[in-house]
Amino acid sequence: MLRALTEQQLAFCALEGIPATLDTPEFRALLARVDALTPLLTQLQERDSSLYTAEGEPRRLLIMGYEMITGDGDAGLHCGGELLSLSWTAEAGALYPVHQGILMVNAGSAQQEEAIRLVEALLTGLEPHSRAVVLPDARVPVEYASYHNTLEQLAVEEADYQARYDACADEAQRREIQSAWEDYRESFIPSLNMRYEITTASLDNVNRAQAGMVCTDYNEFYMQKSESIRTLYQRYLRLEISMDQFLQEVERALEMSRLEEQ
């Protein structure tokens, strides 16, 4: 939750066109509420150890960085995940930080024609997931190629079982054939439930989020993947550092991010 609130604040800065920062009165007020909840989390840990990992870390309430364009069964979630519209103020709408990439051909390259063809191929040959993200007209459900093969295989097997059933005169053997067919069909249920590579539910997620997507001016990779940032979150939630220390370290990380982007 702390990371989600952090990303909302940074996305708000990008939307307003101001330098990325967490050290604002509004965000400090949110951190004060986090501080007030920390003792309750400690009590929960003492009462229910299942809320924490074997290393003593709190289990995540939210899945961060989950792909919006999903298929049946992705991350164990049938028909995709539900997008949570999280806003850090009552007035602001939910924001979703995104990065915008630019493809350029080096004017000094000796292989400009090949580079241009590569860029054109990347744009016209996007795989379905990428097309659904960047092209609204391409947001249609996509079935797994194997789904209809599974249906065809099941139909062939059903016809074979039916032929054996019809040719059998013994009632006991017919019951055995019927039972065997039901068991065989049951084994196909997991495959039949994996129909869509891109589900309607995940496309709805993208359509709902589109209005709140913001291109951020900080290095999102640095903020999300840096081991020091993850450790900083953990230390703050364990009360090992104060609010001022937490904000000071995050501001230093944001400055590093800005320098890397230059």
C-alpha positions in Angstrom: 0.0 0.0 0.0 2.8 2.4 0.8 4.4 1.8 -2.6 1.0 2.3 -4.3 0.5 5.7 -2.5 4.1 6.6 -3.5 3.4 6.0 -7.2 0.1 8.0 -7.0 2.0 11.0 -5.6 4.7 10.7 -8.3 2.1 10.4 -11.0 0.3 13.4 -9.7 3.5 15.4 -9.9 3.9 14.3 -13.5 0.3 15.3 -14.3 0.8 18.8 -12.8 4.2 19.2 -14.5 6.2 19.7 -11.3 9.4 17.9 -10.3 8.8 14.5 -8.7 8.7 14.7 -4.9 7.1 13.0 -1.9 7.9 15.8 0.6 4.6 17.6 0.6 2.2 18.4 3.4 -0.4 16.1 1.8 1.9 13.1 1.5 3.2 13.7 5.0 -0.3 13.5 6.3 -0.7 10.1 4.6 2.5 8.9 6.1 1.2 9.9 9.5 -1.8 7.7 9.0 0.5 4.8 8.0 2.5 5.4 11.2 -0.8 5.2 13.2 -1.5 1.8 11.6 1.9 0.3 12.2 1.2 -0.7 15.9 -2.0 -2.4 14.8 0.0 -4.4 12.2 2.3 -5.6 14.9 -0.6 -6.8 17.0 -2.0 -8.6 14.0 1.3 -10.4 13.5 1.2 -11.6 17.1 -2.4 -12.9 16.7 -2.1 -14.4 13.2 1.3 -15.4 11.9 -0.3 -16.4 8.5 -0.4 -12.6 7.6 3.4 -12.7 7.4 6.0 -14.6 5.5 8.5 -16.9 7.1 11.0 -14.0 7.0 8.6 -11.9 9.0 7.6 -9.6 6.1 3.9 -8.6 5.8 2.1 -10.4 3.0 1.1 -8.1 0.2 -2.5 -6.9 0.1 -2.1 -5.6 -3.5 -0.4 -7.0 -6.6 1.9 -4.3 -7.9 3.1 -4.3 -11.5 0.4 -6.8 -12.6 0.0 -6.9 -16.4 -3.3 -5.3 -17.4 -3.6 -7.4 -20.6 -4.0 -10.9 -19.2 -5.3 -14.3 -20.2 -7.2 -17.0 -18.4 -5.1 -18.4 -15.6 -2.5 -15.6 -15.6 -1.1 -15.4 -12.1 -3.7 -17.9 -11.0 -6.5 -15.4 -11.6 -9.3 -16.6 -13.9 -10.2 -14.0 -16.6 -7.6 -11.5 -15.3 -7.3 -9.3 -12.3 -9.5 -6.5 -11.0 -7.9 -3.1 -11.3 -8.1 -1.1 -8.1 -8.8 2.6 -8.7 -6.6 4.0 -5.9 -6.5 7.8 -5.4 -4.4 9.5 -2.7 -6.8 12.5 -2.3 -10.6 12.7 -2.3 -10.5 15.2 -5.2 -8.0 13.6 -7.6 -8.9 10.6 -9.7 -6.9 7.4 -9.9 -3.6 7.7 -11.8 -1.6 5.0 -13.5 2.1 5.8 -14.1 3.3 4.7 -17.6 6.4 5.1 -19.7 6.5 6.3 -23.2 9.2 5.0 -25.5 10.4 6.7 -28.7 11.9 4.8 -31.7 14.4 6.8 -33.7 16.6 6.1 -36.6 20.2 7.4 -36.4 20.6 9.9 -39.1 24.3 9.0 -39.3 23.8 5.3 -39.7 25.2 3.6 -42.7 22.2 1.2 -42.6 19.3 3.6 -42.5 17.1 1.6 -44.8 17.4 -1.5 -42.7 16.7 0.6 -39.5 13.6 2.1 -41.1 12.3 -1.3 -42.1 12.9 -2.5 -38.5 11.0 0.4 -37.0 8.1 -0.2 -39.5 8.1 -3.9 -38.7 8.0 -3.2 -35.0 5.0 -0.9 -35.4 3.0 -3.0 -37.9 3.9 -6.4 -36.4 3.1 -5.9 -32.8 2.0 -9.0 -30.9 -1.6 -8.9 -29.6 -0.8 -7.8 -26.1 1.2 -4.8 -27.2 -1.4 -3.9 -29.8 -4.2 -3.9 -27.2 -2.2 -1.5 -25.0 -1.4 1.1 -27.7 -4.2 0.7 -30.2 -7.7 1.1 -28.9 -9.2 -0.4 -32.1 -7.2 -3.6 -31.4 -8.7 -4.3 -28.0 -10.5 -7.5 -28.8 -10.4 -10.8 -26.9 -7.9 -13.3 -28.3 -8.2 -17.0 -27.9 -5.2 -19.3 -27.3 -4.3 -21.1 -30.6 -4.4 -24.4 -28.7 -8.0 -24.0 -27.5 -9.7 -25.1 -30.7 -7.2 -28.0 -31.1 -8.3 -29.1 -27.7 -12.0 -28.9 -28.7 -11.3 -31.0 -31.9 -9.4 -33.6 -29.9 -12.2 -33.9 -27.4 -14.8 -34.2 -30.2 -12.8 -37.1 -31.8 -12.5 -38.9 -28.5 -16.1 -38.4 -27.7 -17.1 -40.0 -31.1 -14.8 -42.9 -30.4 -16.3 -43.5 -26.9 -19.8 -43.2 -28.3 -19.1 -45.7 -31.1 -17.8 -48.2 -28.5 -20.8 -47.5 -26.3 -23.3 -48.1 -29.1 -21.5 -51.3 -30.2 -21.5 -52.8 -26.8 -24.5 -55.0 -25.8 -23.4 -55.7 -22.2 -25.0 -53.2 -19.8 -22.2 -53.4 -17.3 -19.6 -52.8 -19.9 -21.6 -49.8 -21.3 -21.6 -48.3 -17.8 -17.8 -48.7 -17.6 -17.4 -47.0 -21.0 -19.7 -44.2 -19.9 -17.8 -43.7 -16.7 -14.4 -43.8 -18.5 -15.7 -41.1 -20.9 -16.8 -38.9 -18.1 -13.4 -39.2 -16.4 -11.7 -38.4 -19.6 -13.8 -35.4 -20.3 -13.2 -34.2 -16.7 -9.5 -34.2 -17.4 -10.0 -31.6 -20.2 -11.8 -29.0 -18.0 -8.5 -27.1 -17.0 -7.6 -26.8 -20.7 -11.1 -25.7 -21.7 -11.0 -23.0 -19.0 -7.8 -21.7 -20.6 -9.6 -20.3 -23.6 -8.5 -16.6 -23.8 -5.0 -15.3 -24.1 -6.5 -11.8 -23.8 -9.7 -11.6 -21.8 -12.6 -9.2 -22.0 -12.1 -8.4 -18.3 -8.5 -7.3 -18.8 -9.4 -5.2 -21.8 -12.0 -3.5 -19.6 -9.2 -2.7 -17.1 -7.2 -0.9 -19.8 -10.2 1.1 -21.1 -11.0 2.2 -17.5 -7.4 3.1 -16.8 -6.7 4.9 -20.0 -8.1 8.3 -18.8 -5.8 8.2 -15.8 -2.6 7.1 -17.5 0.3 9.5 -16.9 3.7 9.5 -18.5 6.0 10.1 -15.5 9.2 12.1 -15.5 11.1 9.8 -13.1 12.9 6.6 -13.8 10.2 4.1 -12.8 12.6 1.2 -13.3 15.0 2.6 -10.8 12.3 3.3 -8.2 10.6 -0.1 -8.5 13.6 -2.4 -9.0 16.2 -0.8 -6.8 17.1 -3.0 -3.8 17.8 0.1 -1.7 14.3 1.5 -2.3 12.6 -1.8 -1.4 14.8 -1.9 1.8 13.8 1.6 2.5 10.1 0.8 2.5 10.7 -2.2 4.8 12.8 -0.2 7.3 10.1 2.6 7.4 7.3 0.1 8.1 9.4 -1.6 10.8 9.8 1.9 12.5 13.6 1.6 12.0 13.7 5.1 10.4 11.5 8.2 10.9 9.3 9.9 8.4 11.9 12.6 7.8 14.6 10.0 7.2 12.3 8.0 4.8 11.5 11.2 2.8 15.1 12.3 2.8 16.2 9.0 1.3 13.4 8.9 -1.3 14.2 12.4 -2.4 17.8 11.4 -2.8 16.7 8.4 -5.0 14.4 10.7 -7.1 17.4 13.0 -7.7 19.4 10.0 -8.8 16.6 9.1 -11.1 16.6 12.6 -12.6 20.3 12.5 -13.2 20.1 9.1 -14.9 17.4 10.4 -17.3 19.5 13.3 -18.4 
